[in-house]
Amino acid sequence: MSNLDLENKLTQKGINPTAMRLLVLEKLSQQKAAISHKELTALFDRADATTLFRTLKTFLEHKLIHTIEDGTGLIKYALCQEGCTCSPNDLHSHFYCTHCKNTFCLIDTAIPAISLPQNFVLKEINFVLKGICDSCS
């Protein structure tokens, strides 16, 4: 993804494209699997963990990324797909590989229909499948 593409992606979401935000977006766009804050920090030679955390928080607030709780105790981050508003209608399944420990977004795998009791309001879903990914099998 070019620097101009990265800037456009940020400005389309209402995010001011600072140098650090562009670097973080570039690193996130290069990932094939969701990534934790610690893993993201390790991708930078010198990076302030607080600045990275604030950048991720800004990206979350503007719905550029979403979080995944895959059962490992770590929050992982992945880029949202085009047109995502992070509402329950946009949500998708995730797959955690028990071998390589990577978590993948399964965009084309639908979440089963869920029937809630009357007056219950769905705000978010955390649907994680666990097994062995295609690279490890």
C-alpha positions as MATLAB code, in Angstrom:
seq = 'MSNLDLENKLTQKGINPTAMRLLVLEKLSQQKAAISHKELTALFDRADATTLFRTLKTFLEHKLIHTIEDGTGLIKYALCQEGCTCSPNDLHSHFYCTHCKNTFCLIDTAIPAISLPQNFVLKEINFVLKGICDSCS';
ca = [
       0.000    0.000    0.000;
       1.477    3.367   -0.998;
       1.909    6.259    1.411;
      -0.868    8.130   -0.415;
      -3.195    5.118   -0.044;
      -2.408    4.988    3.676;
      -3.075    8.726    4.063;
      -6.371    8.393    2.183;
      -7.458    5.472    4.375;
      -6.831    7.556    7.489;
      -8.500   10.734    6.218;
     -11.555    8.763    5.007;
     -12.017    7.637    8.615;
     -11.521   11.178    9.964;
      -8.046   10.486   11.350;
      -5.254   13.050   10.994;
      -2.419   11.216    9.154;
       0.586   11.763   11.428;
       3.880    9.990   10.734;
       3.319    7.465   13.546;
      -0.254    6.709   12.477;
       0.934    6.088    8.926;
       3.639    3.712   10.184;
       1.205    1.811   12.397;
      -1.350    1.524    9.594;
       1.372    0.285    7.253;
       2.431   -2.414    9.746;
      -1.196   -3.461   10.350;
      -1.906   -3.669    6.612;
       1.072   -6.023    6.186;
      -0.282   -8.547    8.710;
      -2.012  -11.743    7.611;
      -3.278  -12.402   11.130;
      -4.495  -10.246   14.013;
      -1.716   -8.769   16.134;
      -1.368   -7.865   19.808;
      -0.020   -4.559   21.131;
       3.158   -6.348   22.240;
       3.656   -7.943   18.807;
       3.080   -4.597   17.100;
       5.590   -2.885   19.397;
       8.182   -5.520   18.444;
       7.827   -4.563   14.758;
       9.336   -1.144   15.467;
      13.026   -0.544   16.229;
      12.215    2.254   18.617;
       8.620    2.878   19.520;
       6.949    4.238   22.581;
       4.395    1.669   23.777;
       2.102    4.441   25.035;
       2.102    6.192   21.653;
       1.292    2.899   19.936;
      -1.525    2.262   22.401;
      -2.966    5.741   21.791;
      -2.743    5.189   18.041;
      -4.610    1.888   18.326;
      -7.219    3.573   20.534;
      -7.726    6.298   17.900;
      -8.021    3.651   15.168;
     -10.630    1.803   17.257;
     -12.645    4.953   17.943;
     -12.761    5.728   14.216;
     -13.579    2.104   13.310;
     -10.428    1.565   11.252;
      -9.564   -1.551   13.278;
     -11.429   -3.963   15.532;
     -10.399   -5.985   18.553;
     -10.475   -9.724   18.951;
     -10.555  -11.625   22.229;
      -9.391  -15.077   21.140;
      -9.126  -16.694   24.565;
      -5.362  -16.199   24.916;
      -5.721  -13.356   27.397;
      -4.386  -10.829   24.883;
      -6.443   -8.335   22.916;
      -5.540   -8.553   19.243;
      -6.150   -5.991   16.526;
      -7.045   -6.330   12.850;
      -7.971   -3.871   10.114;
     -11.656   -3.540    9.326;
     -12.847   -4.298    5.807;
     -14.107   -1.521    3.520;
     -17.540   -0.287    4.569;
     -17.350   -1.793    8.053;
     -19.082    0.175   10.790;
     -18.249   -2.337   13.545;
     -21.928   -2.904   14.229;
     -23.297   -6.410   14.945;
     -24.349   -6.605   11.260;
     -20.701   -6.196   10.173;
     -19.240   -8.701   12.596;
     -17.559  -11.884   11.461;
     -16.044  -15.029   12.910;
     -12.422  -15.414   13.946;
     -10.219  -18.493   13.886;
      -7.484  -19.145   16.448;
      -4.835  -21.667   15.394;
      -3.803  -23.735   18.403;
      -0.534  -24.632   16.660;
       0.941  -21.324   15.405;
      -1.103  -19.187   17.873;
      -2.300  -16.816   15.117;
      -5.820  -15.389   14.967;
      -7.461  -14.810   11.587;
     -10.565  -12.885   10.538;
     -13.011  -15.112    8.660;
     -14.829  -12.462    6.652;
     -16.827  -14.914    4.525;
     -17.830  -17.187    7.417;
     -21.160  -16.047    8.780;
     -21.962  -15.945   12.459;
     -24.935  -18.220   13.170;
     -28.269  -16.495   13.765;
     -28.777  -15.773   17.424;
     -32.201  -15.383   18.962;
     -32.159  -13.149   22.024;
     -34.863  -12.917   24.670;
     -37.251   -9.971   24.474;
     -35.693   -6.596   25.432;
     -32.112   -7.885   25.090;
     -30.029   -5.639   22.787;
     -27.035   -7.081   20.906;
     -24.017   -4.738   20.966;
     -21.150   -7.028   20.008;
     -20.279  -10.645   19.327;
     -17.070  -12.533   20.029;
     -17.229  -15.701   17.954;
     -13.884  -17.543   17.916;
     -13.361  -20.934   16.312;
     -10.278  -22.875   17.426;
      -8.298  -25.487   15.561;
      -5.418  -25.727   13.106;
      -5.047  -23.218   10.255;
      -4.304  -24.119    6.634;
      -0.592  -23.290    7.005;
      -0.180  -25.633    9.981;
      -2.343  -28.548    8.811;
];
